[in-house]
Amino acid sequence: MKEVGRPIPPPSVELAEGYSGKWQLRAPKSLHRRRAKRAKCEGVSLDTLAVTLLAEGLSGRTAHER
């Protein structure tokens, strides 16, 4: 942003309210195994795969459904 002369916005208020972007998730062992294998095949972490799948699933929803 600095390179193109644009100001860097301050952190959002939500971040200051304790949202770290981190949470724990429990899943059935079979789902964990399948997703872990897929993540390994794709060369990404299980966390990255899970966030990607979640984001892809949410991107198809309308604003009303969110």
N, C-alpha and C positions, 0 to 999 in steps of 0.2 A: 504494500500500500504506500509506504514511504517513497519507494522508487518512482511511482507514478504521481506523487504529490497529493495523495488522498490521506485524510486524517484516519488514524486508527481509532475505532470506536471503543469506548470503555466497556468493561465486562458487563454482561447483562445482570439485572437485578436478581434473576432466578439463581444464577451461580452463587451470588452472595447469600442466598437463603438456604444453602446447604445441599444443592444438587451437585453431586460429584461426578455423575455419569457412570456410576458403578453400582451394581446390585448383584446379589447372588440368586441363582436360579436352580431349582431342583427339577429333574426330569427323570422319566423312567429310564432304566439302564439300557433298554433296547434303543431308545431314541438317542441317548447319549452316545452309544456305540456307533450308530449309523452316521450321526452328524460328525463325530470325531474322525471317522474314516473318510467322509467327504471332504472335511477340512484338510486332512493330510493330502488327499489326492489333488486338491486345488492349491496346496502350498500356502495355506493361511492358518491362522490360529482358530481354535474353536470359537473364541469370543468374536473374532472378526466375521466368521461365517454366520454366527447367530445374529449379530447386529445387521448384517447385510440382508439375511432372510427376513428379519423383522421389518426393516425399512422397505424392502420390496413389497411385502405384504401390505404395509400401510399406504404405500404410494398409489395403490389402486382404489383406495377408499375416498369418498367425497369428504369435504370439510364437515358436513353434518354428522357423518358416521364417526368422526374422530372425537 
